[in-house]
Amino acid sequence: MKNYKPIIIVAGEPNSIFLEIFFKSIKRKKTLSPIVLICSQKLLKLQMEYLGFKKKIRLLEIDKIKSYKLNNNFINLIDVEYNINRPFEKISNKSKEYIKKSFSTAILLIKSNFSNKLINGPISKKHFLNKNIPGITEFLSDKFHCKNTGMLIYNKELSVCPITTHIPLKLISNKISKKLIIDKIKLINFFYKKKFNINPKIAVLGLNPHCESRGNFNEETKIIIPAINTLNKLKMKISGPYSADTIFMKNNRKKFNVIVGMYHDQVLTPLKTIFEYDAINITMGLPFIRISPDHGPNESMMGKNLSNPESLIKAISFLDTR
């Protein structure tokens, strides 16, 4: 096991379904990589008892972290203080500092070369990020001073990447550019070559219905097609622009490894409809692999013990390498 880098897991929002699916995942999935959980010990014990899960906890001291011989016979825990008396509460600003400290701990471990693998549970963008930063992709990009990062919703059959992420629809036309499209697709190509040793087949979507605009400015003609032409000169397998209303039909989507859309819901909605929990959110362009299970806090399901752990299991499996 000493050859396998640990997988760091930040539990994220304390009032969510994440610890439930974490318990289910480590019960079902045996890994070669040791798992280190960053979470409140008090919260962990309360939710373990409430959900009927039993496993011994091993507390780790962060200043001695490299001296431990880790295995998954225990929950290897780095305790982050959080004041809670019940297993679940309402999501609020109360958890903001706790989540911030949890991420700071994970970042410290990565920068010290303890690990290059990070999974984070869901957070509330409204409360943790205060709408100042669009998402954790951008939050981590800033912490590691990475200007060119991208969101890949990965499934081995088909993945998607939105050129823009968590921004209002009315801003998308002004945000997309030839350079942005080129940079994101280069990231995808590099990721697939490094991780899977393949040159991926990539479909690029238009912005407008049927790739047509009735206005004076046509994004397909002025931005998207020039970007595709530039990328094709680099010997990449890029084609498009395709219309978003037909590209996800079975006989169309099977031709590609990745479909690139101009905005979040253009590609995430159909992918989640097709694969449901069988997908993970990977941040490309960071100096480590960061994955988030493809679900939110799901406050309405807290404590019911009915949540599907498949996405977290996929995330752990993806990182269970040297």
N, C-alpha and C positions, 0 to 999 in steps of 0.2 A: 504493500500500500504506500510505501514511502515515495514511490515514483509518481504518484497521482496527486496533483495539486488539489487542495481542498476547494469545495464549493461553498462560497459565502452566500448565505440567505438572509436578507433583511426582511423582517416580517411586515414592515410597512404599517398601514393604518391598523391600530389595535382593535377597532370596532369594524370587523370585516369577517369574511368567511375564510381568510387565508390560513390561519392556524388549523382550522378544521381540515382543509385540503392538504396541509403539510403533514398532519398526523396520518391521514389516509395514504399519502404518497410514500412516506418512509416505512409504513407497514407493508405496502405492496411492492415497492421497488428497492431491491438490494443494489448497492453501488460500491464500486471500487474506490471512488473518490470520497474521502471523509467530508461530512457536511458540518459546517459551523453556522449556527443560527444566531442572529443578532436580534434580541428581543428582551422584553421585560420578563424577568423570572416570575414575578408575582402574577402577571397576566398569563404567562404560559401555564402555570400551575392551576389557576382558576379555570381556564378553558379546557385543560386536560381533564380536570375533575368533572366539569359540566358535561363534556362530550364523551366521557367514559373511556378515555385513552390512557394507557399506562406505559411508561418507559422511564428509566432512570435518567436523571439530568446530571451532566458533568459541567460544573462552572469553570470557565477559562479566564485567566487573567491576561489582558491584552499585552502587557509588557513582557510576558513570558510565552507568548503564543507560539513561537518557533521551537520551543523546547518540548512541547507536548508530543507524545506518540498518539495520534488521533485514530479512532476507529468509530464505526457507527453502531457499536453496542449501546451507546448512550446518545442522548441529545446533547451535543457539544454546544454549550450556550455561553455567549458573551452577554452579560446582563446589562440592560440599559434601564435606568430607573424610570418608572411611570406610576403615578399615584392612581390606583384603581381599587375598588372594593367589590365590584361585581364583574363577572366574566365579560359582559357586553354592556355598552352604553351607547348613546347617540353619537354619531360623528360630529365633532365640533373642533374649534381651534385649540382645545385642550391638548390634543396629541401633536401639535405642530413641533414643539421643541423636542419631544421624544423621537419623532421621525427624523428630524434634522440631525440629532445626535447619533441615531442609528446609521444613517448614511455616512456621516463623518467618520464613524468607526470603520465602516466597510472601506471607505476611500483610503483611510490610513493603512489598512491591511493590504490593499492592492498596491499602493505606492511603496510599501516596504517589501514588495515581491513575495509576500506570504501566499498570495493567490492571484490568478488571472481570470477567475470565474465568479460572476456575480448574478444572483437571482434576487429580484425584489418583489415583494408582495404589493398589492395595489395601494394607492394613496388617493386622498381626496384633493383634486386639483384646486378646488374652491378654497379649502382650508389650509392645506400645506403650502401650495405655490402662490396662493392669493391672486391668481390670474396674472401674475407678473411674468411667469415663465410658462410656456404652453404645456410642457409635460416633463417626465423624468428623462426622456431622451435628451432634451435641451438642457435640463438641470445638470446631468452628468457631463454633457459636452462642455459646459461652462467650467465645471470643476476641474476638468482635465485639459482645458484650453484647446479643445478640438473644434475647428471651424467647419469641417466637412464630415458630418455624421448623417446617418439615415436610419429610418425605421423599416425593418423587414419583418413582415408577418409570414413566418416560415411554416410550410408543410412540405414534406418530401415530394409530394406530387405536384404541387403548385404553390408558389409564394407570391406575395404582392408587396409593392413599395409605393407609398404616396410621396409625391414630390414635395407637397406642403402637408403639414400635419394638423395641429390643433388651432386652426385659425378660422374665422367666419367666412362663409361662402362669398360674401361681397368683396372680400379682399384678395381672393385667389388669383384673379386675372392680373392684378398688379404685382403679385408676388412671384409668379413663375417667370423664368427667364431661360434663355438658351444655356447659359453657364450653369444654372442650378440643375437643369435636367442632365447635362453632361456630367457634372460632378456626382450626382446621385447614382447614375448608371455605371460610372467607373467604379464606384464603391461596391455595387452589386457584383460586377464582373470580377473584381479583385477578391471579394469574399468567397464567391463560388469556386474560383480557381484555387484559392488557398485551402479552403475547407474540404472541397469535394473533388478537386483536380479536374474540373470541367469548365468549358466556356459556355455559360448559360445562354439559352435561347430566350430573348427578352422581347416582349410586346409592349409598345408604348401607346397609351390611350390619348385621344384628343380631349380637349376641354369641353367643347360644345356638343350638343346632340348631333349625331351623324357627322361629327367633325366639320360642321358648317356654322358660320356666324353670319347673321343678317346685318351686323353693324359695319362700320368702316374699317375696323381692325379685326383681323382673323388670327387668333392665336396659333392655330394649326400651321398656317402658311408662314407667319412671321417668326414664330418661336420654335414650335415643336418639330416641324420638318427639317429646318436647318440644324437643330440639335442631333436628330437622327442621322442626317447626312454626314455630319462631322464624326460621329461615333462609328459609323460604318467604314470610314477611312482608316480607323484604328483596328480593323479586322474583328470587330465585335459582331455578335449575332443579334442585331437589333432590327426590328421592323415596326411599321406603323406610319401614321397614327391610325388606331382602330377605334371604332365606335364602342362606347362602354356598354351599350344595351345588348350587344351580341357576343362580345369577346368571351364571356364566361359560359357560353353554351358548351356542352360537353365536347363536341367535335372540334371546337375552336381552342378551348383552353388546354387540351391535351398536347398541343403543338409547342407549348412553352414551359420553361421552368419558372419564369417570373413575369408578372404583369405589372407594369408601372403606370400608376394613375396620377392625375394632376392634383387630387385632393383626397383627404382621409376617407370619407364615406364612399367615394367612387369605387374604391377597391376593397376596403375592409368589410363593407356590408355583404357583398356577394361571397367573399371568401369565408366569412363566418357562417353564412347560410349553408354553404357547401360542406364545410368541415367541422362546424360547431366548435367543440373543445379541442379538436386535434390540430392545434396551431399554437405557435409561440411567438412572442414579440422580441426580436433581436435588434439591438442597436449596433449598427455597423460604423466603423471609423474610430472607435475608442481603442486605447492600448490594451484592452482586455475584452472578454466576451461578456456582455450584459444581456440577460434575458428576463422578461417578465411574462408570467402566465397570462394568457389572453382573456382576462376577466377583470372586473372592477371589484370594489369592496362588497357589493351586493348586500346592502344593509337589510333588505327584506328577508334574506335567507339566514341571517345570523342565528346561531344556536339550534338550528333545525336538524343539523347533521345529515343533510340531503344533498350537499353540493358535490359536483363532479370534480375529482382531482386530476383528470386526464391531462389538462394543459400543464400543470406543474410536474407531473410525471414525465411528460415529454421534455420539459425544460431540463430537468435533472439528468435524463438520459442523454440529451444532447451534450451536456457538459461533463459527462462521466468518462473523460479521457485523460491522458497524461498532459 
